[in-house]
Amino acid sequence: MAIPIRLSSLSCIFLLVTTNLAQAMREPYIRWEWNTMRRVGHKRDFCVVEDFAETPAYRHFPLSPDESSMYFAGREALYALNAHSGEQIWRKSYVDHQMYSSTPAILLSSDGKRVYSSTSTNELNAIIEAHDSEDGALLWKATLDAKVMCFLPMLDKAGDNMYVSASGLEGGMLKFDTKEGDLLWNSTIPFPGRYWGIPALSKDERAIFVRVQYRRKNSKIKIGREEIHALDTKTGELLWVYSDLDSVLTPSYVPVVHPDGKELLAWTQGEILYGIDTETGKKLWEYTPGYRIHAVGFSLDGETIYFGDSNGGILHAMNYRTHKEKWSFRTTMNAWSWLMSLSGHSDAGALAVSSDGKTIFVGNSRGNQFAVDAETGQSIWEKDLEGAVKGLLPAHSGKDGLLYVYHQNTITAVTEEQTFLAEHVEL
C-alpha cells in the first residue's frame, strides 16, 4: 500500500534548490587521458604544448573532419591519436632536426588529408613540413634561414595557401603554396619592427591582419609601441596601418574579425577595446570596460561578444552593438588559462565556444574546468583536473558534449555521457 507523503512548502523549496544545484554542479566523465611526456629510448619526448599565449589549441592538436583522429607535435616527432580511445595511431620523427620553439603549431587541411607542422631548429631556422595524415609520410619540407623565435602558420579556407608569421629578429610575414611548399611572397619590416603572433584573414580573404611590435631603442626584447598592419594576400603589399592605440596590446592578443567581416577588434593593456574598419583601417569606436580584457570571442550570430577579465578571472557576455553586459561568470581563480575559440570567428585565447554556439568552455590555472550556458551564463557543469588548464578543443559535432582539455602534460577527453569507462593511455 502506498503511503502518501505530505511536504511542506519549505521542503519543496529545499528539494528544488538542491536539485538545481546538483544539475548545475554535475561533473562530466573522463573518456580517456594521454600523457604527452612520452619515453623514447632513454629520454622523454616532450609534447611542447606549454605556451598558449599566442597559439589556440586547435593549432596544437587538431581533429580530423570526421573526428576520428587527433594530431600534435613533440620536440622530436609528430603524433596521430585515435580521438575516441586515445590510442597512438602513428609517430613520425622529424627528418633532420629537433624542435626548438616552445609553441609548435600543427594545422590540418580542410579535407583532412595533410598535416602541416611548423618547427624551429636549435639555430632558429624555421621549418615547415607537410605529412600524409593516414601514415605520417613526409610530402614536402620548406626551410627558412631566418632568426625565428615564434613560427605560427594559418591556412586559407580552401587550404591552398599557408600564411606564416615568422616572428623573430629577422622574421617576416610569408605566403606558401601548400601543394609543393613553394614560397609565394615574403613581407618584412626593418628593425626594430617585427611581425608577431598569429595573423587573421579578412572574410573575403583579400587581406591578412597581423600584429607588429617595435622594440625600444638599444633593446631586442622590450616593446616600445605596437601597430596592426593589413597586407594584400596576393602580393604581400601593405594596405593600411592602425597605430592609434593608447598602450601596447595585451600579451595574448591576436587579431579577431567580427563575423560580418566589417570590423577588426583590438584590445590593450590600457583596458580599451577598439573596433577598426577592415577596409580602411580607420577607428570606428572604442570602449573602456573598466578592466583588462584577456581575450575575445563571438556568438555565432555576432550579436554577443564574450571576453575574459584577466584582473578578476571573470567571463563576460556583452551585447556587441550597445556594449551592455548580459551576464558574467566568475571562475574560482583570478588567473586565466590560455584557451581558444572554435566558433570560427576568433583565434583568441581564453574562450572555447561549442560548434552549436550554446556552450562556452573555460578553465583556470588551478585546474577547474567549466561549461557555461551561452545564453544565461549559468554553470552547466564543473570538473576539477590536475594542473593548470592550458588548452580546450570542443568536438566539431558537439556529440556527447565531447571536449578535449590540455593540462599538466596530459590531453584528457571529457564527455557529458558515460559512453564507456575512462582509460589512461600510457604507451
Solvent accessible surface area in square Angstrom, and as a share of the most:
residue,aa,sasa,rsa
1,M,231,1.03
2,A,94,0.73
3,I,141,0.72
4,P,123,0.77
5,I,145,0.74
6,R,237,0.86
7,L,90,0.45
8,S,65,0.42
9,S,88,0.57
10,L,137,0.68
11,S,42,0.27
12,C,63,0.38
13,I,99,0.50
14,F,130,0.54
15,L,91,0.45
16,L,109,0.54
17,V,86,0.49
18,T,51,0.30
19,T,69,0.40
20,N,77,0.40
21,L,105,0.52
22,A,64,0.50
23,Q,104,0.46
24,A,32,0.25
25,M,92,0.41
26,R,108,0.39
27,E,99,0.44
28,P,7,0.05
29,Y,93,0.36
30,I,39,0.20
31,R,17,0.06
32,W,1,0.00
33,E,41,0.18
34,W,0,0.00
35,N,41,0.21
36,T,1,0.00
37,M,46,0.21
38,R,12,0.05
39,R,158,0.58
40,V,42,0.24
41,G,69,0.66
42,H,190,0.85
43,K,116,0.49
44,R,93,0.34
45,D,2,0.01
46,F,84,0.35
47,C,3,0.02
48,V,6,0.04
49,V,1,0.00
50,E,67,0.30
51,D,52,0.27
52,F,1,0.01
53,A,22,0.17
54,E,20,0.09
55,T,2,0.01
56,P,2,0.01
57,A,0,0.00
58,Y,55,0.21
59,R,5,0.02
60,H,1,0.01
61,F,0,0.00
62,P,10,0.06
63,L,9,0.05
64,S,8,0.05
65,P,75,0.47
66,D,100,0.52
67,E,23,0.10
68,S,40,0.26
69,S,16,0.10
70,M,0,0.00
71,Y,8,0.03
72,F,0,0.00
73,A,1,0.01
74,G,0,0.00
75,R,77,0.28
76,E,36,0.16
77,A,0,0.00
78,L,0,0.00
79,Y,3,0.01
80,A,0,0.00
81,L,0,0.00
82,N,49,0.25
83,A,0,0.00
84,H,84,0.38
85,S,27,0.18
86,G,0,0.00
87,E,88,0.39
88,Q,63,0.28
89,I,85,0.43
90,W,23,0.08
91,R,72,0.26
92,K,76,0.32
93,S,64,0.42
94,Y,12,0.04
95,V,82,0.47
96,D,103,0.54
97,H,27,0.12
98,Q,78,0.35
99,M,3,0.01
100,Y,107,0.41
101,S,6,0.04
102,S,58,0.37
103,T,8,0.05
104,P,2,0.01
105,A,0,0.00
106,I,1,0.01
107,L,12,0.06
108,L,26,0.13
109,S,12,0.08
110,S,77,0.50
111,D,86,0.44
112,G,11,0.10
113,K,137,0.58
114,R,59,0.22
115,V,0,0.00
116,Y,4,0.01
117,S,1,0.01
118,S,2,0.01
119,T,1,0.01
120,S,0,0.00
121,T,17,0.10
122,N,97,0.50
123,E,110,0.49
124,L,40,0.20
125,N,42,0.22
126,A,0,0.00
127,I,6,0.03
128,I,1,0.00
129,E,1,0.00
130,A,0,0.00
131,H,2,0.01
132,D,43,0.22
133,S,8,0.05
134,E,143,0.64
135,D,79,0.41
136,G,0,0.00
137,A,39,0.30
138,L,73,0.36
139,L,79,0.40
140,W,24,0.09
141,K,68,0.29
142,A,14,0.11
143,T,74,0.43
144,L,23,0.12
145,D,126,0.65
146,A,20,0.15
147,K,88,0.37
148,V,0,0.00
149,M,85,0.38
150,C,11,0.06
151,F,3,0.01
152,L,0,0.00
153,P,1,0.01
154,M,19,0.08
155,L,29,0.14
156,D,15,0.08
157,K,145,0.62
158,A,69,0.53
159,G,8,0.08
160,D,61,0.31
161,N,33,0.17
162,M,1,0.00
163,Y,7,0.03
164,V,0,0.00
165,S,0,0.00
166,A,2,0.01
167,S,0,0.00
168,G,0,0.00
169,L,66,0.33
170,E,110,0.49
171,G,7,0.06
172,G,3,0.03
173,M,0,0.00
174,L,6,0.03
175,K,19,0.08
176,F,3,0.01
177,D,34,0.18
178,T,1,0.01
179,K,104,0.44
180,E,118,0.53
181,G,10,0.10
182,D,80,0.41
183,L,85,0.42
184,L,90,0.45
185,W,25,0.09
186,N,78,0.40
187,S,20,0.13
188,T,85,0.49
189,I,30,0.15
190,P,112,0.70
191,F,114,0.48
192,P,52,0.33
193,G,3,0.03
194,R,15,0.05
195,Y,5,0.02
196,W,36,0.13
197,G,1,0.01
198,I,0,0.00
199,P,1,0.01
200,A,10,0.08
201,L,27,0.13
202,S,11,0.07
203,K,116,0.49
204,D,74,0.39
205,E,47,0.21
206,R,153,0.56
207,A,10,0.08
208,I,0,0.00
209,F,0,0.00
210,V,0,0.00
211,R,8,0.03
212,V,0,0.00
213,Q,12,0.05
214,Y,35,0.13
215,R,8,0.03
216,R,134,0.49
217,K,180,0.76
218,N,147,0.75
219,S,24,0.16
220,K,126,0.53
221,I,137,0.70
222,K,124,0.53
223,I,39,0.20
224,G,40,0.39
225,R,126,0.46
226,E,9,0.04
227,E,16,0.07
228,I,0,0.00
229,H,11,0.05
230,A,0,0.00
231,L,1,0.01
232,D,37,0.19
233,T,6,0.04
234,K,167,0.71
235,T,73,0.43
236,G,7,0.07
237,E,115,0.52
238,L,95,0.47
239,L,88,0.44
240,W,25,0.09
241,V,60,0.35
242,Y,9,0.03
243,S,65,0.42
244,D,87,0.45
245,L,28,0.14
246,D,72,0.37
247,S,43,0.28
248,V,37,0.21
249,L,1,0.01
250,T,3,0.02
251,P,81,0.51
252,S,3,0.02
253,Y,1,0.00
254,V,3,0.02
255,P,3,0.02
256,V,1,0.01
257,V,19,0.11
258,H,7,0.03
259,P,22,0.14
260,D,51,0.26
261,G,13,0.12
262,K,140,0.59
263,E,17,0.08
264,L,0,0.00
265,L,0,0.00
266,A,0,0.00
267,W,1,0.00
268,T,0,0.00
269,Q,58,0.26
270,G,33,0.32
271,E,50,0.22
272,I,25,0.13
273,L,0,0.00
274,Y,5,0.02
275,G,0,0.00
276,I,0,0.00
277,D,34,0.17
278,T,12,0.07
279,E,124,0.55
280,T,73,0.42
281,G,6,0.06
282,K,138,0.59
283,K,83,0.35
284,L,86,0.43
285,W,52,0.18
286,E,82,0.37
287,Y,56,0.21
288,T,79,0.46
289,P,20,0.13
290,G,54,0.52
291,Y,42,0.16
292,R,85,0.31
293,I,1,0.01
294,H,18,0.08
295,A,0,0.00
296,V,0,0.00
297,G,0,0.00
298,F,0,0.00
299,S,15,0.10
300,L,75,0.37
301,D,102,0.53
302,G,0,0.00
303,E,80,0.36
304,T,10,0.06
305,I,0,0.00
306,Y,5,0.02
307,F,2,0.01
308,G,0,0.00
309,D,9,0.04
310,S,35,0.23
311,N,82,0.42
312,G,14,0.14
313,G,0,0.00
314,I,26,0.13
315,L,0,0.00
316,H,10,0.04
317,A,0,0.00
318,M,4,0.02
319,N,45,0.23
320,Y,4,0.01
321,R,123,0.45
322,T,80,0.47
323,H,42,0.19
324,K,145,0.62
325,E,93,0.42
326,K,94,0.40
327,W,25,0.09
328,S,58,0.37
329,F,24,0.10
330,R,149,0.55
331,T,6,0.04
332,T,77,0.45
333,M,60,0.27
334,N,95,0.49
335,A,45,0.35
336,W,22,0.08
337,S,6,0.04
338,W,68,0.24
339,L,0,0.00
340,M,0,0.00
341,S,1,0.01
342,L,34,0.17
343,S,13,0.09
344,G,70,0.67
345,H,51,0.23
346,S,6,0.04
347,D,22,0.11
348,A,0,0.00
349,G,6,0.06
350,A,0,0.00
351,L,1,0.00
352,A,0,0.00
353,V,1,0.00
354,S,10,0.06
355,S,45,0.29
356,D,81,0.42
357,G,16,0.15
358,K,143,0.61
359,T,21,0.12
360,I,0,0.00
361,F,7,0.03
362,V,0,0.00
363,G,0,0.00
364,N,1,0.01
365,S,42,0.27
366,R,143,0.52
367,G,0,0.00
368,N,19,0.10
369,Q,0,0.00
370,F,4,0.02
371,A,0,0.00
372,V,0,0.00
373,D,42,0.22
374,A,8,0.06
375,E,122,0.55
376,T,70,0.41
377,G,5,0.05
378,Q,120,0.53
379,S,20,0.13
380,I,40,0.20
381,W,1,0.00
382,E,38,0.17
383,K,29,0.12
384,D,96,0.50
385,L,16,0.08
386,E,128,0.58
387,G,21,0.20
388,A,28,0.21
389,V,0,0.00
390,K,54,0.23
391,G,0,0.00
392,L,0,0.00
393,L,1,0.00
394,P,3,0.02
395,A,2,0.01
396,H,67,0.30
397,S,76,0.49
398,G,33,0.32
399,K,144,0.61
400,D,37,0.19
401,G,17,0.16
402,L,12,0.06
403,L,0,0.00
404,Y,1,0.00
405,V,0,0.00
406,Y,1,0.00
407,H,8,0.04
408,Q,93,0.41
409,N,38,0.19
410,T,14,0.08
411,I,0,0.00
412,T,0,0.00
413,A,0,0.00
414,V,0,0.00
415,T,2,0.01
416,E,58,0.26
417,E,90,0.40
418,Q,107,0.47
419,T,64,0.37
420,F,98,0.41
421,L,143,0.71
422,A,62,0.48
423,E,84,0.38
424,H,105,0.47
425,V,6,0.04
426,E,102,0.46
427,L,122,0.61
